[in-house]
Amino acid sequence: MYKALIRPILFSFDPEKVHHFTFSLIKNLSKIPGISALLKTLYKVEDPRLERQLFGLTFKNPVGLAAGFDKNAVLYNELAHFGFGFIEIGTVTPKAQGGNPKKRLFRLKDDKGIINRMGFNNNGLETAIKQLKKNKGHLIIGGNIGKNTQTTPENYTADYLECFNALHPYVDYFVLNVSCPNVGSHAKLNDKDYLIELIQTVQKANNTFSQQKPILLKIAPDLNDTQLDEIIELVMQTNLDGVIASNTSTDRKDLKASESRLQEIGNGGLSGQPIKNKSTRVISYLSEKSNKAFPIIGVGGIHSAKDALEKINAGADLVQVYTGFIYEGPQLIKDINKALLNR
């Protein structure tokens, strides 16, 4: 029903406006008695065989929603009814910021992809905490954190640290987002020495809490083998809890979209089916080269159960969807979990 009836209507409007409309729709529908129960019946697959033990956490199933969808932690309780095993909120920055100028979100329908240059638009740390206090405990929540766009390089670590300390009581794991191509991150966030400094500073803060939270690093899909070797060294050197592979891509090769359309859109991060193979390659390389030394969450181009199984067979312990959720609808989560049970 979603792809035949709902998606064509939604896709006839501006993507960002549709995003906000959909949020309001799900929020309001969930207030109607019986709707949440109906959604659970339609989409949730509950089976102990789907459980995954990772980072000291128990995931009800290995299918999560990637960061960027519920930036401000306003819909995670309602989204839990669609069958996700975990949801990652954010990217959260210390201060609220509007992000990049609109238009900044574009569909590539023929490619089943999206290009965005949102720029970490979010309502800031205080708003996220206010929303996370409403957590009904349905599933695991990850906190994806970043720096404000206007923050100067010498204060990058302070931004991450502020988010980490404040969100610590309210999320189950953390993701250091250092690979988004849309926030003017400068070269510093790609420098291995700086990343070691950042990770170790956050880990030191983690140790001040009675219960430590897992810390992961989100990396780009465009890294070459030498850069991926550095990521492996980085993870081993810092004892990082894991890696999310991958973020959006800046590569525009082999797209069905015309060159004129791509020029009209301009810069931004590409997600969806066009980056499926790139992200799977990164997962496979990290897993094989490190001899499966650390957990990997696989994300990028998952539009079917087959796509998710490819990620898992390549070495991913968990998977996340975002663009695939938009194109395929909530049935995708159910299909993946059913396929995992049937394999």
RAMOJO-V706132 format. One line per field, one symbol per residue. phi: phi as a letter, one per 40 degrees, with the letter a starting at -180 (. if undefined). burial: + if it has 9 or more other ideal C-beta (glycine too) atoms within 8 Angstrom, else -. A space follows every 10 residues. Layout:
phi->???
burial->???
//
This chain:
phi->.cccbcddcc ccbddcccdc ccdccccccc ccdgcccccc ccbcbbadcc cbcafgbbcc acbbbcchcb dbfbbccccd cchccabbch ccbdbcacgc cccabbcbcc cfbbbbbcgf cacgcccccd ccccdcgcac bbbcbabcdc ccdcbdcccc cccccccdcb bcabbccbbc cbbfcgcccb cdcccccccc cccccdcccc bcbcbbbcbc cccccccccc ccccccccfc cibbbaccbc cbcgcccccc cccccgcicc bgdcbdcccc ccdccccccc ffcacbbcah gcbacccccc cccchccbbb bacccccbgc cdcccccccc ccc
burial->-+---++--+ +-+-++-++- +++--++--+ ----++--++ --+++----+ ++-+--+-++ ++++++++++ +++-++++++ ++++++++++ ++++--+-++ ---+++-+-- ++++++++++ ++-++-+++- ++--+---++ +++++++++- +---+++-++ ++++--++-+ ++++++++++ +++-+--++- ---+++++++ +++-++--+- --++++++++ +-+----+++ ++++++-+-+ ++++++++++ +---+----- ++-----+++ ++++++-+++ -++++++-++ ---+++++++ +++++-++++ ++-+++++++ +++++-++++ ++++++++++ +--
//
